[in-house]
Amino acid sequence: MALVTHSMGGIVARTLPTLATYSPESVHTIITLATPHLSPPAPLDWTMKKLYRRINLFWRTELVRSNETLLSNIVLVSIAGGNQDTMISSDAAETGLIVPPSHGFTVYSTGIPFVWTAADHKAILWCNQLMKVLVRALFAIEKRGRVGSVEERMTILGRALKSGIGEHTVRGPLDESLRSDLPIHLLNRIQGHNLTLSGTSETVSRGLYTLELPPPSTKLDTFTFVTSVQPTEVEVLFCEKESDESGSYPKACRKVSNWVVPLPGEPVLYHGFVPLNQLEGMGLVAVNVRSWQSGFFAGEMVKEADVKFSKEVSITDVLTSFDITLPVKATLSRLRIPSMTSSLLKYHIQWRSACPNGPPLFSPVIHQSFPPFSEEKFLRNSGGDWLSFYGDPQYTAAVPGLTGLELRVWSDRSCILHVRMSVDWRGSMGRLVGRYMMSWMAFLVGIAIAGSGNIWARNINGRNSSFLAAVTSLPHLPISVILYLFGIFQTLLVSLPLRVPLATHIGGLLLGSRGMWGAILAPAMYVVSVGLTVVIYGILVAVGYLLGAGLGWIWRRCVRRLHLTFGPTGYLISFVLGCCLVPHYVFCTLALLLALLAHSNQKTLSQQHLPITLLLLLLQPYSIPAVVIWARDAWEGRVWTGNLNPFVGLLVLWVGVEDVTALPEGLRNVTTWGVWIMSGLVILYGSKHTYVGFWAICALFLWAFVVKQQSAGWVKRWVKKER
């Protein structure tokens, strides 16, 4: 069967062959829509990372074996939605590091023929253009009740989903059927190496137009054409050449339909790019105009090296704006900008054609790609379009090969094209936040842990310093320098020919990015995160005062008598409920609510309690998704399966209500070193292993529990409270 899956359903489908109950060859094709294959977008639980590691290792090792394996008959195709997908980063949908090119590929909806649009995470399911293409491809795979081989399925899916341009070319041989019904009596021999037809039926007549293939001495090695006329109305063929007293004429012709790809436009354009070295025995190019209403056809022989350009742009211009003048020598030109490598920057691009001979045949069409990665997109609005790209996925080893933005431009060869690019800083900030959402979370948690631990280490005789003072007293400049140097070290180490596991591990530290941008971005994010932590803390203080004003009467009448303390009976009941019904994430959310309520009646908020409340607040992004799922399952009659993690929840709940007392002299140094180690681990590993932040806060609360009980037995205190 063929499986079409969405989002994490693609991971479920890839898990099937790893199961002991899997029936070999029961699944022959897996098509995933917006599935993060490389890493989970938010690994809030270590079991998710373990599942990804196990599945990806299985697929990598099974498909490189020479003998038959469970995956030998499976084709994996990943379709990403592009920059409209804000739930996952589309570069995580890449499969090039998981499956070889013989068994799968990745495409973006922006490059699929006749789709040519980005899709958000949900809309990719019902995108009408995409569904039509997929349905036709699936029917072609299982034509006449027979499923083709891996090679046949890869060819069918490639022709349906790949753009056919550049690295995404899916070319086959010339059509096998020979054409002998050409209108030789309407033969028009064209001198030179170019053919241009344009206008209406009054200016372009039906007939057969021929161009002779150039001799090797001209060094022309490619025939390329662009037309706005349907391929059924204008056929391009390569023919053997026969000659008589009147001249040469075509014989034994073959169509080039496998080499023709559509381009977006109004109307749709069709483009062909045929290397002449693959046309052994052919001597003529024949253009058979079967019918003509209006439009244009532009074909020419070119030297491919003459239409390739490389533009060196300084770092200053990359970060601001720059202009490019492209001397168009053919209908297709290629421009590569090696210095444009950062997928975090978004550009506003404009272009215009300067045509000395009148209006151009057609408006320029620009195709962007970022080899060796899979994203491709067409830019069509010359008045202003947005240029951004995905590349260099996080937490992966460096991919060898040329990098840099590559533009393919189709335009009238008689014109000069002027292109201007300028950085859109607001859009770039949006990409920065979206791509590194978990990294921001890791920095916030690391700074909050360092600030809270700093308060506890300074707690002498129960006198607490301000959280703001604790955060501002951190050595920010040395930390920023260390982060920058670590980014440089990470870049140098990953670029060395190391074993893949070590390179992958190093690439997964900190932000998971390599190069100059990763080195600069880490200290910049740290500085911004310090400010965000202070802002969140200020909001928390304001919320505390508002709760104190609004809920004070509830406290005085109802809650104050409870004292919000827990005796042995209460803890035993909570633990039993936790093992049977409630996951430990629920305790984290409950602890935040109780912490806010317990101190809402205080005129002066506790400097000791607010950092704890801040840590409980930062636990919520880890906890609330699990709480929502638990509530839904409880509503449907499914209860918690039970584990010992309620111990963690009870500690969080206890520390959220109780203040930490002064530390003795011997524990202050231990606390300081422990807090720095936890903060460093969270910042280094928290982006890729998000759950590290959760367990670091829980470990801090466990240490607070130990500190709280350092002077007296907690069992005796419980018994006393129960009395």
N, C-alpha and C positions, 0 to 999 in steps of 0.2 A: 504494500500500500504506500501511497504518498501522503505525507503529513505536512499540513500547512499550519504553522503555530505563530503565536503572538507573544512578544515580551518573554517572560520567564517560562512560558510554555515551550519555547525552543530549548531551554535547558532540560526540561522534563523529557522532551523527545530525544535529546542527545544522551540522556541517562538510560534509555531503554536498552541499548546494546550492552550496557555494563551489568545488567541484572542477570541472575542465574536462570530466571524463567523466560528469558528472551528467546524467541524462535528465530533461528538464522534465516535471513533473506525475507522476513515478514515485512520489513520496511525497506524500500528501495530509494526513496527520495524524501529529504527533509527540507522544507522551505520555511525559513523563519522571518518574521516581520518585527523589526525593532527589538531584537534580542541582544542583550549584552553578553557576548560569548567570552570575552577576555576576562572580565571581572564583574562582580555584582556592583550595581550603582551605589548601594548603601549596605555594606556588610555589617549589619548590626549584631550578627551572631557568628561565632567562630565556626559553627557547623556549616554555614553557607560557604565560607571560604574553603573548608575541607572538601565539600561537595564539588566546587569548581576545580580545585586542584586535582581531585581524583578523576573527574570527567575529562579535563583537558589533557592530563597525562595519558589516559587510556586512548584518546583519539590520536594523539601525536605518535604514540608508539605502535599502535595497531596498523596505521595506514602506511608506515614505512617498511613493513615486513614484506619480504618477497613472496611468501606463501599466502594462501587464502586465509582471511581472517573474518571476523564478524562484521567488519566495516568495509570489506572489499567491494561489496555491491551497493554501497550507500553513497548518494550524492547529497552534499550539504550546500545549500544556497542561502546566503544571508542578505536580506534587503533592509537597508537603513533609511530612516526618514529625513536625515539631514538636519539643518539648523532649526527647523520648526519643532523638533523633538526636544522638549525641555526636561523630560523625566529621566532620560539616560543620555549619555554622551555617545553620539553615533560612531565615534572611532572605536568604542568598545564592541561594536558589531563586526569588526574585522575578523575574518577567519583564516587569513594567510599564515598566521602562526600556529594554527591548529590542524588544518587539512592541506594537503598538497594541491597544486593547481589541477591535477588530474581528477580530483574528487570534489571540488567545490570552489566557490568564489564568492566575493562580496560585491554588491552593487548598491548604489544610492538611488532613491526614487527620482532624484533630480536629473539622473542621466539615462533612465530607462526610456527607450523610444516611445513616443506618443504619450508619455506620462509627464516628464520634464517639470515636475513640481515637487517641492518639499512637503512632507506630511508630519503632523504631530504624532505623539505616541499612540493616541487612540484613533485618529482619523486615518491612519495607514490601514486600518481594518476595513474601512468602507470607501476608500478612495476609488471612485468609479473607473478612472483611467487605469489604475494599477490592477484592479480586479479583472478587467477585461483581458489585459495582457497575461495575467496569471492563469486564467481559465483556459485561454487558447493554448498556452504552453502545457498545461496539465493534460488536456485532451490529446495533444500531439504526442506526449510521452506514452500514453496508454492507447494508442491508436489500434483499432481492430482487436482489442482485448489482449494485446501483447505488449509487454514492457521491454524496451530496448536495453542494450548494454549500457555500461557506465559511459562509454565514449559517445554513444548516440544521445543519451540523455543530456550529457554536458553540452553537446552541440546544439540541441533543441533549446535548452534553457539559456545558453549563451546568446544565441541569435535573437531570442525573445527579450532578454533582459539587459544585455550589454549594449552599450551605445555603438560599438563598432569603430570607435575612434581611438587611435593611439594604443595604449596598453590594453584597452578593452576591445581590441579588434577580434572578431570571430570570422575569419575568412575561410572560404572553401575554394575548391577548384572552379574554373569556368564551367558554365552549364554544359552537361555532356551532350545534349541534343544539338545536332548541327542544324543551322538555318540555311535553307537554300531558296526560300521564297521571298528574298529581298527584291525590292523594285529597282533592278539594275537599269531599267529604262529611264529612271529619274535620278541617275547618278550625277552628283556634283563633286568634282575633285577640288579639294581645298589646298592651295599652296601655302607652305609654311607649317608651323606647328601649333597654331591656335585656331579655334573655331568659336565664333560668337553669333548666336541667333537671338533676336529680341524683337518684340512688337506683337502685332495681332496677326490673324490669318491672312491679312492683305499684304503684309510685308514678309512673312515667312511661309513658304510653300512646302507642301508635302514632298518628300524625296529622301534620297540616301546621300549623306554627306560623308566623305572619306578623308582621312588624314594618313599620310604614310608615317610609319614609325621611323624615328631618326636613326641615322647610323651611329655606331659607337663613338666615332670621332667627335660628335657634338657634346658628349657627356650628359645628355638629357636622359634621365633614368626613370621618370615617373610620368604617368598620365593622370591628370586630375580634372574633375569637372564638377560644376554646381548647376542645378536647374530647378526651376519652379514648376516644371511640367511633370505630370504623373509619369512614372516609369512605363506604364502601359501605352502611353501616347508617344513617348520618345524613348527608343531603345538604344543602348550603347553596346556594341559588339566588337570583338577582336577577330580578325579574319586572316586567313592565308591570302597571299597576294598572287594574282595571275595578271599577265600582261598581254596585250595585243598591239596592233598598230595604232589604236586610239589612246592607249595608255593602260594603266593598271586598274584592276577592278577586284572586288572582294569575292572570296570563295571559301566555303567551309567555315562559316562564322559561328562563334559561340557568344552567348550573352554574359554580362558581368553582374547579374542580379545579386550574386552572393557578396559582391563588393560594394554595393550601394547601401548607404545608410541615410536615414532621415535627419533633418535638422529643424529645430523649431523656428517658426516664422509664420507670417501671414502673406501668402499661403505657405504651407510646409515646403521646405526645400529638400532636395536630394543631392547627396554628395558621393562621389566615387574617388578613390585614391588607389591606383593600381601600379605597382612596381613593374617596370618593363622587363626585368630579368626573369620574371615568372611567366613570360609569354613566348616561350620557345616555339619557333616555327611560325609565329604570327608576323604579318607585315603591314597590316592596315588597321586603323580604328574606323569603324563605321557607325554613324549616328543615323538611325532610321526614324525619321519624323513621320509617324503614322497619321497623326491628326494634331492640329495646332489651333487653339483658340486665342490665347495670349500668354505672355510670360517671357522667359529667357532661358538660354542654354549657353554656358561658358565652359569650354574645354581647352586644355593646353598641355603641352609637353614641357616639363620643368626639370631642373636639376635640384634634387631634394636638399642638398647642402646649401643652395642659394636662398632657400625660403626659411632657413632656421636662423634665429637671432638670439643672442644672449645679452642681457642688459645688466650691467653692474650698477647697483644702487647703494649709496652709502647708508649707514645705520641711521644717520640724522634724517635723511629723506624717507627711509622706511617708517620712521616714527612720526613723520609730519606729512609731507606730500611731495609728489614728484610728477614730472611729465615725460611722456615717451612719444617720439615721432617714429612711426613704423613705415619705412619705404616699401610699400606693397609691390612685390614683383610677380605675384601669382594670386590666384583666387584663394589659396590657402597659405597662410604664413604661420610660423611657430615662433613664439617668444618665450624664453625662459629667464626668470629673475632669481638667481641663486640665493640672494640675500633675504628673500621673503620666505622665511621658514617657520615663523611663529603662528600657530593656529589660534592664539589668543587675540590677535589684532583683527579688527573688522575695518574694511575700507569702503569708501564711497568712490565709485568709478564712473567716469564720463568719457565719451569719445565722440569724435566727429570726423567726417570724411571731407577732404579737400579734393575736388575733382575738376581738373582744368577743362575737360571735354564735355561738360554738362552733367546732368544728374546721373548718379550711379545706377548700375543695373539693379542692385538690390541693397537693402540696408545691411550693414555689417552684423555678423553673428559671432559672438565670442564664446569660446568653450574653455573653462578653467579646469585644471586638474593639479594634483600634487603627488606625482609619482615618488615612491612606489606604492602609495596608498590608493584606496579604491574610489574615493569621492571624486565626482565630476559634476559640473553644473554649467548651464548655459546662461549667459548674460545677454539680455535682449533690449533693455531700455537704455538707449544711448543718452537720454537726458539725465540719467542718474540711476545706477543700480548698486546693489550691495555685494561686495566681494569678501567672502570669508571661506575658510577651508578647515578641514579636519586633517590631522596628521600627527605622527609620533605619539601613538596611544600611551597613556600612563601605565606605569608598572610593567613595561615590557622591555626586552633587550633591544638595542639599537638595530634598525633594519638597514642593511648595506645598500648602497646605490646612490645615484644622484638625487639630491633633494632641491627644493625650491619650487616656487609657483611656476606653472607652465600654462600659457595661453595659446590657443589656436584661434586664428582669426580668418573668417571667410568674408571677403569683400571684393569689390570691383578692382581689378588689377591696375586700372588706369588712375586710381586715386591714391592719395596719401592719407594715412590714418593718424590722428592725434589722440592720445590717451592721457588722461589725468587721473591719478589716484591720490586720495587724501584719507588719513586715518579718522575713523569715526570713534572718538574716545568714549562716548556714552555707550555705544554698542559694544565696544571692546571691554568696558567694565562689566557689562552684562554677561559676556562670554566668560570673563574671569571668575565671576561669582558662580555661574552655573557649572563650569567645569571643575572648580575646586570647592564645591559645597562641603564635602566631608573634610577637606583640609582646613577650611575656616573653623569647622566644629572642633577639630583636633587642637588648633591653636588656642581657641577660647578655653577649652577644657584644661589644656596645659598651663595657661596663664592663671586661671582660677585656682587650680591646685597649688601652684607656686605661691600665690598670694595668700590663700587660706593657711597653708602650711607655715608660711612666714609669720602669720599672726600667732599661730600656736607656739612656734618656737620662741616668740618674743613674750609670750604670756607668762609674766612673773607676778606671783602673789595675786593672781586673778585679774590683773589690770591688762586689758586688751588694747592693742593699738588699732588704728583705723585700717580698714581694708584698702582704702585708697592710698594711704601711706605705705602699706605693705607692697602694693603693686608698683607704685612709683619708685620705691627703693630698690627694686630689682635691677640688676646690672644690664640694662637694655642694650647699651652699645656693645659690650663684649658678646652678648647673646647674638646680636645681629651679625657681628663679624664672624662668629663661629658658624652660623647658618650659611653665610655667604661662602666661607672657605669649604664647608662641607659640600655645598653645591658644586664648587669647582672640582673638589676631590671626586665626587660622584661622577661628574662628567668625564674626567680623565680615566677613571677606573673602568667605567662602562665601555669606553672606546677601545680598551685593550682587548686582545683576543683571548678572553677568559672563557671558562666553561659556562655554558648557558645557565645552569642553576644559580651559580654565583652572580652572574651578570643580572639575572632576573631579580635576585634578592636585593642587590644593590640598587637596581633601578626602581624597586618598590619602596625605598626609604624616602622620607620627607614628602615632597610633592610628586614624586614619580616622574619628574621631567628632567631632561638633559639639556646641556648647552647653556649659553649665556642667560637665556630667559629664566631657566630654572634656578640658576645661582642668584640672580637679582631678585626674583619673585619671592623667595623664601623669607629673607629679612624684611622685605616690604610688607608682606602679609603679617609678619610678626608685629611690626610697628602698628599697623592698622588694627590688628586684633587686640592690642593693648588698649587702644582707644575704644573699641567696641565693648570690651569687658567693663571699662569704666562707665560707659553709657548704659549698659544693661544693669550694672550695679545701681546706678542712679535711678533708673526706672523702678528697680526693685525697692529701693528706699521709699520712693513716692507711693508705690502700691502699698507698702507696709503702713505708711501714715494714713492713707485713705481707708485701708481696712480697719485701722485703729479707730478712725472716726466713725465709720459706718457700722462696724460689727461690735463695738464696745458694749453696747447694751445686751447683745446676745451672750457675750462672754460673762457679763456680770450676773445675768439671770439664769443661764443654763449651763455654760461650759465650765465656769470657774471652779465649780465644786468637783469636777472630774480631775482637775490638776494635770490631765493628759500624761499620766504616768502609768506604767505597766507593771503589774505584779506577776508572780509566777503563773497564776491561773490564766491571766490574760495572754501571756506569752505562749503558754501551752496551747490555748485555744487557737491563737493566731498561727502557730506552727502547724497544728493539725490541719487547719483550713488551707494553709499554704501547700502542704504536701498533697492534699486531696483535690483542691478546687482552684486555688489562686496561684498564678505564676508570680515570681519574685518581682517582675516589672510593675505589678499592681501595687506592691508595697512602696515602690519608689514614688509613684504618683500620689499615693495616699500620704506619704511622708511630707511631700511638698504642701499639700492642702493643710495638714495638721500644723506644719511649721508656720505657715502664714496665719492660721487661726490662733495658734498658741500665743503668739506675740502681738496680736492685733490690739490688745488693750494696753500696751506699754506706751507711755508718753515719750520715752526715749528708747529707741530701738537698740537692741543689744549689738554692739560691734562684733561680738563673738558669734551671734546667731545669724546675722545677715550673710556672711560668707558661706555658712552651711546651707542657708536657703538658696544662695546663688548656685552652689554645686548641685543641689536638688533640682533647681530649675534647668541646669544644663543636662541633667539626666533624662529630662522629658523627651527630647528627640529620639533617644534610644528606647524609651519605655512606652510612649503613647501608641505607636503602631501595634506593639504586642498587646497592649491593653484593649485596643479597639477589636483586634482579632479575638481575644479572649472573651470580650463581652458579646460579640456576635456568636461565637460558639456556645457560650452559656445560654443565650437566648434560644438557640436551636437545640438545646438539650445535651450538648457535648461538654464534658467537664475536663478540667486539667488532669493530665495523665499522672502527674506527681514526680517530684524529684527533690533533692536536698537543697536546691537553690533558695527556698524560703529562708534559710539561714542568712543569706545575703540581704534579702528584703527586710528581715527583722532588724539587722544591724543598721540598715539605712533608716528604717522607721524610728529606731531608738535614738540615733544620733540627731535626727531631724528635730526631735522634741527636746532633747537634753543638751545643755551647753557643755563644752569641753573645759575642764578646770585647768589651773596653772600646771605647767610641766615642771617636774623636778629637774635639777641641773643635769643629771645623767641622760635624760631623754631628749633634751633640746637639740644636741648635736645629731643624735640619731634621727630625729624628726627632720632636721634641716637637710641632711644628706638623702634621706628617703624621699622627701618631697622633690628634690632636684632630680633624682633618678626617675621618679614616676613622671614628672613633667617632661623630661627629655624623651622617655619612651613614648609618651603620648604624641609628642610633636613629630617624632621620627616615624612611628608606625601607625599613628592614628588615621592617616589619610587612606591607606590601603586596608588596614585592619581596624575598621571603625570601632569595633567592640572593645578595643584596648582602652579607649577613653572611658567607657562604662565601668570596666573592671578596675581601672585606676582610681576612679572616684570611690568605688566600693572598697578597695584596699585602703584608701585614706580613711574612710569611715570605720573600717575594722581597726586601724591603728588608733583612731579616736576612742573607740570602745575600750581598747586595752589601756590607753592613757587614763580614761575616766575611772577605770577600776584599779588603778595602780596603788591606791592608798587603803582601800577597804574591799572586803569581799562583796561581790554583787548579789550573791544569794542572800546574805544577811540583810542587805538593803531592801531586797524584794520582800522578804518576810516582814520587815518592819513596816513597809508601805501597805502590805496587805492587812496588817493589824489596824 
